[in-house]
Amino acid sequence: MDIPYTLQTPSEKVINEIKYFAAFSALKRLLEQKKITLENCRLANVAIAEKYGVSQLHI
């Protein structure tokens, strides 16, 4: 079902991009605080991007 974009109903693709960016930002912060390793951060980033069907940002 392809729902057209309107201000009242943003597309699912836009919502998924926002969700991914929020998760990406949290991952980056955890990495900066040294609470996770770079390798685990990269693995999580790939998994989250795949879950939301978006292109991943580079850490």
N, C-alpha and C positions, 0 to 999 in steps of 0.2 A: 504494500500500500504506500503510494508516494503522496504524502501530504504536502501541499505547497506551503512555502514560507510566508507567514504574515507576522505582524508584530504581536498578535495575540497568541499565535501558535508557532514558536520557532521549530525548525525541523529537528528531527532526531539526530541528524548528523552534527548540527551545531551544539546540541546538548551534550553529545558524546565528546566533542572537542573540548568543551568546558570541563566536563568530568575528568578527562584525561589530563588536562593542564593542571587541575587542582591536585590530582594524585602525583603528577610529575613534580610540582612545586614542593609537595611534602617529602618526596623522595630526595630531592636536592637538599632540602634542609637537613634531613637525617644524615646525608652524606657529609655535609659541611660540619655537622656536630660530631662526626666520626662515630655515629651510632650504628651505621652499616658500612660494609666494605664497598669499594668501587665495583667489584665483580657482582655482588648481590644487587647493588643499585642498578647496574646495567641489565641484569636478568629480570628484575622486577619491572623495569621500564619497558622492556620488550613485551613481557606478559600483559602489562596494562594496556599498551598500545594495541596489541592484538585483540584483547577483550573488547575494547571500544571501537575497533575497526578504523583506526586513524594512523597517520604517519607518525613515527616516534621522533621526538626531539632528542638531540645529542647531549649527553651529560659531560 
